[in-house]
Amino acid sequence: MDPKAPRQITYKLPARKRLVSGAEQFAKAVCVTYGPQGRLAILDRPHGLISTKDGVTVAREIDLPDPIENMACQVLKQACIKVNNEAGDGTTTAACLGAALLRESMVLVEGGFNPVLLARGMMEASREAIECVRSISRRTETKADLERVALIASNGDADLASKLAEAVMAVGKNGTVSIEDGKGVETKLEFKEGMEIDRGVCSTTFLGTQVERELPGPLVAVIAATLHSLDDVRDLMETASTFGGRELLLFADEVIGEALATMTLNDQKGIVRCVAVRAPGFHDKKVEHLGDIAALAGATLIDPRAGGQWTTWDPEWFGMLDKALVREKQTILWTVDEASDLIRERIEYITNQMPLCTSDYDRDRLNERRAALEGGLCVMQIGAYTEMELKEKRARVEDALGSIRAALTDGIVPGGGIAYLEASEGVRANIPEAATPEQGAGWRIVAEALRAPLRLLVGNAGKDGAYMVEHLLALRQTDDTGWLGWDALTDKVRNLGEGDLVVDPTKVVCSVIEAAVSAAATLITSEVTITGGAHG
């Protein structure tokens, strides 16, 4: 791009047509992967070809040459990735629904409807749709249910689904399942004690160019304070350097300023390889979480409120772990075998604190901490014959694991596009009588677009999607369960909540609706695009 080139401004209809075209191209490429009879996409990457049915993997690859078309592509891509990050699955459905919403709404905008009022109606309708979905949701905690959730999300891989369900049931709702590349062709599970915390590195400099960093057998230091000066870390790092090249993992309230600069510089130069991680929790609760980590690693918690100091570091204060995996916003810790007694003592300590709680909130937080220590870790080592197969299989495992976690958290709804169809009928039946023409049209657009996932699923199986929608709506008149649908594997209409379940996690469906409507509303209310030249 020439930085001196003038910016190209495009208004109204010409801009909107190219936005719709960009969204359609993006959705078409992603949506071929949808459902058990969806097709593969082949991706040309610098290190070789990858074939995949994973929607988010395909979505991340797409950039369009036309700058205005690419704007819509990027908006939908961001919506899809947001759904995947929040709920673990649903990328393809978000692309399908987002494109359908944009297609329908742009027709009305071009016909003279006020896009702002239209978008407002769509947002209102999305909230109604989410309420409809939640009304047919049901809880699930059995291995069989979780296995069906994983089977659908992994595109019908029974072996992966079975192992994922086994792993999640073994570690529990608050345990952690970590995914690694295996060394053979068989996928294996390895169970260990450990914990996942929802905080990551104090600076992404510790990660370099990677999204995660593994520390084998690190020394662990735990300090319940904010470290900011050279004196805060100098003796700590000098002492760590005497342990034969072992990496240092520091947990603290925060590491900033000169202390952070010292650690990152030493790490980059390889003088003392180290990583600093923020303490989980908030305010005065951080010290309790740090106490849990100290117990897990066999380290001494240094707390200034209890008279602790750390400018002169005693080697006995170090703990150790079997392994740690650090990311920007997450850290996973594997314990050594010798830590079992300390973990049990910490669990007992937390249990004894519960009768002293004066609020349900505090009691719930203690329960969460205890469950995190009790849950343990499972490492799922993915086996494959080739590098291409390994990458494709790992992407499906990540999707399926996200779906299982979402199902455990918020329950399940009928799959196969039926939850969206039920939401469509709920929206259509509840259009406000006092709505303006534009707002009412926004509700109807959402109601119609929510039929698109079912049409796509049936269409990818080589059948008439529009006919199936009408057929199921007719049958719905005599079935009020909300679970009657079409099973793509058996080509039969049945209750999807009985026998071999066909289900989606409630969280995934709600996230898809919210993200797709938000993306479409952003695009239809865009009156002008500015492309080319230098960015101001």
C-alpha positions in Angstrom: 0.0 0.0 0.0 1.4 3.4 -1.0 1.3 5.6 2.1 1.1 8.7 -0.1 -1.9 7.5 -2.1 -5.2 9.2 -1.4 -7.9 7.5 0.6 -10.8 6.0 -1.3 -14.2 7.0 0.1 -17.2 4.9 -0.9 -20.8 5.7 0.2 -24.2 4.0 0.6 -25.3 1.5 -2.0 -21.9 0.8 -3.7 -20.3 0.3 -0.3 -23.1 -1.9 1.0 -23.1 -4.1 -2.1 -19.5 -4.9 -1.6 -19.9 -5.4 2.1 -22.6 -8.0 1.5 -20.4 -9.6 -1.2 -17.5 -9.9 1.3 -19.7 -11.4 4.0 -21.2 -13.9 1.5 -17.7 -15.0 0.3 -16.5 -15.5 3.9 -19.6 -17.4 4.9 -19.6 -19.6 1.8 -16.0 -20.8 2.5 -16.6 -21.5 6.2 -20.0 -23.0 5.8 -18.9 -25.9 3.6 -17.6 -27.6 6.7 -20.9 -27.5 8.6 -22.5 -30.7 9.9 -21.6 -34.3 9.8 -21.7 -34.3 6.0 -19.9 -31.1 5.6 -16.8 -31.0 3.3 -13.1 -30.4 3.9 -11.3 -27.1 3.2 -7.6 -27.4 2.0 -5.4 -24.6 3.3 -2.1 -23.7 1.6 0.4 -22.7 4.3 4.1 -21.9 4.2 5.0 -25.3 5.8 2.6 -27.4 3.8 -1.0 -28.1 3.1 -3.7 -28.7 5.8 -7.1 -30.2 5.2 -9.7 -29.4 7.8 -13.3 -29.3 8.7 -12.7 -27.0 11.6 -14.7 -23.8 11.1 -12.5 -21.4 13.1 -9.3 -22.7 11.4 -10.9 -21.9 8.0 -12.2 -18.6 9.2 -8.7 -17.4 10.3 -7.3 -18.1 6.9 -9.6 -15.8 4.9 -8.7 -12.4 3.7 -10.2 -10.9 0.5 -8.4 -8.8 -2.1 -11.1 -6.2 -2.4 -10.7 -3.8 0.6 -14.4 -3.1 1.1 -15.4 -6.8 0.8 -12.5 -7.6 3.2 -14.0 -5.2 5.8 -17.2 -7.3 6.0 -15.0 -10.4 6.0 -13.0 -9.2 9.0 -16.1 -8.1 11.0 -17.7 -11.6 10.5 -14.3 -13.3 11.2 -14.0 -11.4 14.5 -17.5 -12.4 15.5 -16.7 -16.1 14.7 -13.4 -16.0 16.7 -15.2 -14.3 19.6 -17.8 -17.1 19.7 -15.0 -19.7 19.6 -13.1 -18.0 22.4 -16.1 -17.6 24.6 -17.9 -20.9 24.0 -15.3 -23.2 22.4 -17.4 -23.9 19.2 -20.0 -22.4 17.0 -17.8 -20.6 14.4 -19.5 -22.0 11.3 -23.0 -21.3 12.6 -22.0 -17.7 13.5 -20.8 -17.2 9.9 -24.0 -18.8 8.5 -26.2 -16.7 10.7 -24.3 -13.5 10.3 -24.4 -13.6 6.5 -28.1 -14.5 6.5 -28.9 -11.5 8.8 -26.8 -9.1 6.6 -28.3 -10.4 3.4 -31.9 -9.9 4.6 -31.4 -6.6 6.3 -29.4 -4.9 3.5 -32.4 -5.5 1.1 -34.6 -3.4 3.5 -31.9 -0.7 3.9 -31.6 -0.3 0.2 -35.5 -0.1 0.1 -35.4 3.0 2.4 -35.6 1.6 5.9 -33.7 3.4 8.6 -30.7 1.1 9.3 -30.3 2.4 12.9 -33.9 1.5 13.9 -33.6 -1.7 11.9 -30.5 -2.7 13.9 -32.2 -1.7 17.2 -35.1 -4.1 16.4 -32.6 -6.9 15.5 -30.7 -6.4 18.8 -34.1 -6.6 20.7 -35.0 -9.7 18.8 -31.6 -11.3 19.6 -32.3 -11.0 23.3 -35.7 -12.6 22.9 -34.1 -15.4 20.9 -31.6 -16.1 23.6 -34.4 -16.3 26.2 -36.2 -18.8 24.0 -33.0 -20.9 23.8 -32.5 -20.9 27.5 -36.1 -21.9 28.1 -35.5 -25.3 26.4 -32.1 -25.9 27.9 -31.5 -28.8 30.2 -28.6 -29.7 32.5 -26.2 -32.5 31.7 -23.5 -34.1 33.7 -23.4 -37.8 32.6 -20.6 -39.2 30.6 -22.9 -40.4 27.8 -24.3 -36.9 27.3 -20.9 -35.3 27.3 -19.7 -38.0 24.8 -22.5 -37.0 22.4 -21.7 -33.3 22.7 -18.0 -34.1 21.9 -19.0 -36.5 19.1 -20.9 -33.7 17.3 -18.3 -31.1 17.9 -15.4 -33.4 16.7 -17.3 -34.2 13.4 -18.2 -37.7 14.4 -14.9 -39.0 15.7 -16.1 -41.6 18.3 -12.6 -42.3 19.7 -11.8 -38.7 20.4 -15.3 -38.1 21.8 -15.0 -41.1 24.2 -11.6 -40.0 25.5 -12.6 -36.4 26.0 -15.7 -37.4 28.0 -13.6 -39.7 30.1 -11.0 -37.0 30.7 -13.6 -34.4 31.7 -15.5 -36.8 34.0 -12.2 -37.8 35.7 -11.0 -34.2 36.5 -14.4 -32.8 37.1 -16.0 -29.5 36.2 -13.1 -27.5 37.8 -10.3 -29.7 36.6 -8.2 -29.1 33.5 -7.7 -31.1 30.3 -4.6 -30.0 28.5 -4.0 -30.9 24.8 -0.5 -31.9 23.5 0.9 -33.4 20.4 1.5 -37.1 20.9 4.5 -39.1 19.8 2.7 -42.0 18.2 -0.5 -42.7 16.2 -2.7 -43.5 19.3 -4.4 -40.8 21.3 -3.7 -41.3 25.0 -4.8 -39.8 28.4 -2.4 -39.1 31.3 -3.8 -38.1 34.6 -1.8 -36.0 37.1 -2.4 -33.6 40.1 -2.3 -30.0 39.2 -4.3 -26.8 38.6 -5.3 -24.2 36.0 -5.4 -20.6 37.0 -7.1 -17.8 35.0 -4.1 -15.4 35.0 -1.2 -15.3 32.6 2.2 -13.6 32.2 2.9 -10.1 33.5 4.3 -9.3 30.0 3.9 -11.2 26.7 7.7 -10.6 26.2 8.1 -13.8 28.2 6.3 -15.7 25.4 8.4 -14.3 22.6 6.6 -15.0 19.3 4.6 -17.9 20.7 1.2 -18.0 22.2 2.4 -20.3 25.0 5.6 -21.3 26.7 6.4 -24.6 28.5 8.6 -24.7 31.6 9.9 -28.1 32.5 10.6 -28.6 36.2 10.7 -24.9 37.1 11.6 -23.4 40.5 8.6 -21.6 41.9 8.6 -18.4 44.0 5.4 -17.0 45.5 5.2 -13.4 46.8 2.0 -11.6 47.9 3.1 -8.2 46.8 3.7 -5.9 43.8 7.3 -6.0 42.8 8.6 -2.9 41.0 12.3 -2.3 41.8 15.6 -4.0 41.0 16.0 -4.8 44.7 12.7 -6.7 44.7 14.1 -9.4 42.2 17.9 -9.2 42.3 18.6 -11.6 45.1 15.7 -13.9 44.1 17.2 -14.2 40.6 20.8 -14.6 41.8 19.7 -17.4 44.0 17.7 -19.1 41.2 20.8 -19.0 39.0 22.6 -21.4 41.4 20.1 -24.2 40.6 21.9 -25.6 37.5 20.0 -23.7 34.8 16.4 -24.5 36.0 13.9 -21.9 34.9 12.2 -19.6 37.5 8.4 -19.2 37.7 7.4 -16.3 39.9 3.9 -15.6 41.1 3.2 -12.2 42.5 0.4 -9.6 42.8 2.1 -7.8 39.9 5.6 -7.3 38.5 6.1 -3.9 37.0 8.7 -1.3 36.2 12.4 -2.0 36.9 11.6 -5.4 38.3 9.8 -6.5 35.2 12.5 -5.0 32.9 15.2 -6.9 34.8 13.4 -10.2 34.5 12.6 -9.9 30.8 16.1 -8.9 30.0 17.7 -11.8 31.9 15.2 -14.2 30.3 15.9 -12.9 26.8 19.6 -13.1 27.2 19.4 -16.5 28.8 21.2 -15.4 32.0 18.3 -16.6 34.2 15.4 -18.0 32.2 12.3 -16.8 34.0 8.6 -16.0 33.8 6.5 -13.8 36.0 2.7 -14.6 36.3 0.0 -12.4 37.9 -1.7 -13.7 41.0 -5.3 -14.8 40.4 -8.2 -13.3 42.4 -8.9 -9.7 43.3 -7.8 -7.3 46.1 -7.3 -9.0 49.4 -8.3 -12.4 48.0 -5.1 -12.7 46.0 -3.1 -13.8 49.0 -5.4 -16.8 49.5 -5.0 -17.9 45.8 -1.3 -17.5 46.1 -1.4 -19.7 49.2 -3.1 -22.4 47.1 -0.3 -22.1 44.5 2.4 -22.3 47.1 0.8 -25.5 48.5 0.6 -27.0 45.0 4.3 -26.3 44.4 5.6 -26.8 47.9 6.8 -23.2 48.1 6.8 -20.8 51.0 4.3 -17.9 50.6 6.1 -14.6 51.3 3.5 -12.2 52.6 4.5 -8.8 53.8 1.4 -8.5 55.9 2.7 -11.4 58.0 6.2 -9.9 58.3 7.6 -11.5 55.2 10.5 -9.9 53.2 12.1 -11.1 50.0 15.0 -8.8 49.2 17.3 -11.5 50.8 16.1 -14.8 49.3 16.4 -18.1 51.1 16.7 -21.1 48.7 14.4 -23.0 51.0 11.5 -20.8 50.0 11.5 -22.2 46.5 9.0 -24.8 45.5 9.0 -26.8 42.3 6.6 -28.2 39.7 6.8 -31.1 37.3 5.9 -28.7 34.5 4.1 -25.4 33.8 2.4 -24.0 30.7 2.1 -20.2 30.6 -0.1 -18.1 28.2 -1.2 -14.5 28.0 -4.3 -15.1 30.2 -3.9 -18.6 31.5 -1.4 -20.8 33.4 -1.5 -24.6 33.9 0.6 -26.2 36.6 1.6 -29.9 37.0 2.7 -30.9 40.4 5.4 -33.3 41.5 4.4 -36.5 43.3 5.8 -35.2 46.6 3.2 -32.4 46.7 0.2 -34.6 47.4 0.3 -34.2 51.2 0.6 -30.4 51.0 -2.4 -30.3 48.6 -4.5 -32.4 51.0 -3.6 -30.1 53.9 -4.5 -27.0 51.8 -7.9 -28.6 50.9 -8.5 -29.3 54.6 -7.6 -25.7 55.5 -10.1 -24.3 52.9 -12.8 -26.7 54.1 -12.3 -25.5 57.7 -12.8 -21.9 56.5 -16.2 -22.5 55.0 -18.3 -22.5 58.3 -16.7 -19.1 59.1 -18.1 -17.5 55.9 -20.7 -14.8 56.4 -21.9 -14.6 52.8 -22.8 -17.0 50.0 -20.4 -15.2 47.7 -17.4 -16.0 50.0 -18.6 -19.6 50.4 -18.9 -20.1 46.6 -15.3 -18.7 46.1 -14.0 -21.2 48.7 -15.8 -24.0 46.9 -14.2 -23.0 43.6 -10.8 -22.9 45.2 -11.2 -26.3 46.8 -12.6 -27.8 43.6 -9.6 -26.5 41.6 -7.2 -28.2 44.0 -9.2 -31.4 44.0 -9.9 -31.6 40.3 -6.5 -32.4 39.0 -5.2 -32.4 35.4 -5.5 -34.7 32.4 -3.1 -34.4 29.5 -4.6 -35.6 26.2 -1.8 -36.6 23.8 -3.1 -36.5 20.2 -1.9 -39.3 18.0 -1.7 -39.1 14.2 0.1 -40.6 11.2 1.1 -37.3 9.6 1.7 -33.7 10.7 -1.3 -32.6 8.6 -3.6 -35.1 10.3 -2.3 -34.1 13.7 -3.0 -30.4 13.2 -6.5 -31.1 11.9 -7.3 -33.6 14.7 -6.0 -31.2 17.3 -8.3 -28.4 16.1 -11.3 -30.7 16.3 -10.3 -31.8 19.9 -10.1 -28.2 20.9 -13.5 -27.5 19.6 -15.0 -30.6 21.2 -13.4 -29.8 24.6 -14.8 -26.3 24.4 -18.2 -27.7 23.7 -18.0 -30.1 26.7 -17.0 -27.3 29.0 -19.8 -25.1 27.7 -22.3 -27.9 28.2 -21.2 -28.5 31.8 -21.5 -24.8 32.6 -24.8 -23.9 30.9 -26.5 -27.2 29.8 -27.6 -28.4 26.4 -30.3 -27.7 23.8 -31.4 -29.6 20.7 -28.8 -29.7 18.0 -29.1 -30.0 14.3 -30.3 -26.3 14.0 -33.4 -27.0 16.1 -32.6 -24.6 18.9 -32.3 -21.9 16.3 -35.6 -22.9 14.7 -37.3 -22.8 18.1 -35.8 -19.4 18.8 -37.0 -18.3 15.3 -40.6 -19.2 16.2 -40.3 -17.6 19.6 -39.1 -14.3 18.1 -41.8 -14.4 15.4 -44.5 -14.9 18.1 -43.3 -12.0 20.3 -42.8 -9.1 18.0 -43.9 -6.1 20.1 -47.3 -4.6 19.0 -46.0 -1.1 19.5 -42.9 -1.6 17.4 -42.1 0.9 14.6 -42.1 -0.5 11.1 -38.3 -0.6 11.1 -38.1 -2.3 14.6 -40.7 -4.9 13.6 -38.8 -5.6 10.4 -35.7 -6.1 12.5 -37.5 -8.7 14.6 -38.7 -10.5 11.4 -35.2 -10.5 9.9 -33.8 -12.2 13.0 -36.7 -14.7 12.9 -36.1 -15.6 9.3 -32.3 -15.8 9.6 -32.5 -18.2 12.5 -33.8 -20.8 10.1 -30.6 -20.6 8.1 -28.5 -23.1 10.2 -31.0 -25.9 9.7 -31.3 -25.1 6.0 -27.5 -25.2 5.7 -27.2 -28.5 7.6 -29.8 -30.2 5.4 -28.3 -28.7 2.3 -24.8 -29.9 3.0 -26.3 -33.4 3.2 -27.6 -33.0 -0.3 -31.3 -32.4 0.6 -33.8 -29.6 0.4 -33.2 -27.4 3.4 -36.3 -25.2 2.9 -38.6 -28.2 2.7 -37.1 -29.6 5.9 -37.8 -26.3 7.8 -41.4 -26.3 6.7 -41.8 -30.0 7.4 -40.5 -29.7 11.0 -42.6 -26.6 11.6 -45.7 -28.5 10.6 -44.8 -31.4 12.9 -44.1 -28.9 15.7 -47.8 -28.2 15.9 -48.3 -31.6 17.6 -45.0 -31.6 19.6 -44.4 -29.1 22.3 -41.1 -30.5 23.7 -38.9 -28.3 21.4 -36.7 -31.3 20.8 -38.2 -32.7 17.6 -35.6 -32.5 14.8 -33.8 -34.1 11.9 -30.9 -36.4 12.6 -28.3 -35.9 9.8 -26.5 -39.2 10.6 -29.6 -41.4 10.2 -31.8 -39.2 8.0 -34.7 -39.5 10.4 -37.0 -37.0 12.1 -37.1 -37.9 15.8 -36.8 -36.5 19.4 -33.1 -35.4 19.5 -33.1 -35.6 23.3 -33.6 -39.3 23.4 -31.4 -42.2 22.4 -28.3 -41.0 20.7 -28.5 -37.3 21.6 -28.1 -34.6 18.9 -27.3 -31.6 21.0 -25.5 -28.3 21.2 -24.2 -26.5 24.3 -26.6 -23.8 25.3 -23.7 -21.4 25.8 -22.6 -21.9 22.2 -26.0 -21.2 20.7 -26.5 -18.1 22.8 -23.0 -16.8 21.9 -23.6 -17.4 18.2 -26.9 -15.4 18.2 -25.4 -12.5 20.1 -22.2 -12.3 18.0 -23.9 -12.7 14.6 -26.6 -10.1 15.3 -24.0 -7.7 16.6 -21.8 -8.1 13.5 -24.7 -7.7 11.2 -25.9 -4.6 13.1 -22.5 -3.0 12.8 -22.4 -3.6 9.0 -25.9 -2.4 8.1 -25.4 0.9 10.1 -22.2 1.6 8.1 -22.9 4.4 5.6 -19.3 4.9 4.3 -16.1 3.0 3.9 -12.6 4.5 3.7 -9.9 2.4 2.2 -6.3 2.7 0.8 -3.5 5.1 1.4 -2.0 5.8 4.8 -3.8 5.1 8.0 -4.3 8.1 10.3 
